[in-house]
């Protein structure tokens, strides 16, 4: 099961002691800041967690797998997440 925005808000509410509305505003504000930063093409580093890297992908040829029709895929930006060593070790039960 995935960690949802609602669960994050509940954890802020229970652990920090803010009201439910304040907890929601904190989580929403944080996520909006993250979105704005990535939309501007800036990378986002969260120490001890990982780094969100914005990459530019060039236009390329592709193929519709159902019709086998060739098509042109447009250039686009993607976000790649790279875990920190701390998270990687936790995932692999190394400490």
C-alpha positions as CSV (number, residue, x, y, z in Angstrom):
1,X,0.0,0.0,0.0
2,X,1.3,3.4,-0.9
3,X,2.0,6.3,1.5
4,X,-0.7,8.9,0.6
5,X,-0.9,12.6,1.2
6,X,-3.6,11.9,3.8
7,X,-1.3,9.6,5.7
8,X,1.5,12.2,5.7
9,X,-1.0,14.8,7.0
10,X,-2.1,12.4,9.7
11,X,1.5,11.8,10.8
12,X,2.2,15.5,11.0
13,X,-1.0,15.9,13.0
14,X,-0.1,13.1,15.4
15,X,3.6,13.7,15.8
16,X,4.0,17.5,15.6
17,X,0.8,18.5,17.4
18,X,-0.5,20.9,14.9
19,X,-4.3,21.1,14.2
20,X,-5.6,19.0,11.3
21,X,-6.0,22.2,9.2
22,X,-2.5,23.4,10.0
23,X,-1.1,19.9,9.2
24,X,-2.9,19.9,5.8
25,X,-1.6,23.4,5.0
26,X,2.0,22.4,5.9
27,X,1.9,19.3,3.7
28,X,0.2,21.1,0.8
29,X,2.7,24.0,1.1
30,X,5.7,21.6,1.0
31,X,4.4,19.7,-2.0
32,X,3.6,23.0,-3.8
33,X,7.2,24.2,-3.1
34,X,8.6,20.9,-4.5
35,X,6.4,21.2,-7.6
36,X,7.4,24.8,-8.3
37,X,11.1,24.0,-7.8
38,X,11.0,21.0,-10.2
39,X,8.9,23.0,-12.8
40,X,11.6,25.7,-12.9
41,X,14.1,22.9,-13.9
42,X,15.9,23.0,-10.5
43,X,17.0,19.8,-8.8
44,X,15.8,19.1,-5.3
45,X,18.1,17.6,-2.6
46,X,16.7,16.2,0.6
47,X,19.7,15.3,2.8
48,X,19.5,11.8,4.1
49,X,16.7,10.9,1.7
50,X,17.6,11.5,-1.9
51,X,17.7,13.9,-4.9
52,X,15.1,14.6,-7.5
53,X,16.9,15.4,-10.7
54,X,15.2,17.2,-13.7
55,X,16.4,15.7,-17.0
56,X,15.6,16.9,-20.5
57,X,14.8,14.1,-23.0
58,X,15.2,14.8,-26.7
59,X,12.5,14.1,-29.3
60,X,12.8,10.6,-30.7
61,X,11.1,8.1,-33.0
62,X,8.7,5.7,-31.3
63,X,6.2,3.1,-32.3
64,X,2.6,2.4,-31.2
65,X,2.8,-1.2,-29.9
66,X,-0.8,-2.0,-30.9
67,X,-0.8,-0.7,-34.5
68,X,3.0,-0.9,-35.1
69,X,2.7,2.7,-36.5
70,X,5.8,4.9,-36.4
71,X,5.4,8.2,-34.6
72,X,7.5,11.1,-33.3
73,X,7.7,11.5,-29.6
74,X,8.1,15.1,-28.5
75,X,11.0,16.4,-26.4
76,X,10.1,16.5,-22.7
77,X,11.3,16.9,-19.2
78,X,11.3,14.0,-16.7
79,X,12.1,13.8,-13.0
80,X,14.4,11.0,-11.8
81,X,14.8,10.2,-8.1
82,X,18.1,9.0,-6.8
83,X,18.1,7.6,-3.2
84,X,20.8,8.7,-0.7
85,X,23.2,6.1,0.7
86,X,21.2,6.2,4.0
87,X,17.9,5.2,2.3
88,X,19.7,2.6,0.1
89,X,21.2,0.9,3.1
90,X,17.9,0.9,4.9
91,X,16.2,-0.7,1.9
92,X,18.8,-3.4,1.8
93,X,18.8,-3.9,5.6
94,X,22.4,-3.0,6.0
95,X,22.0,-0.8,9.0
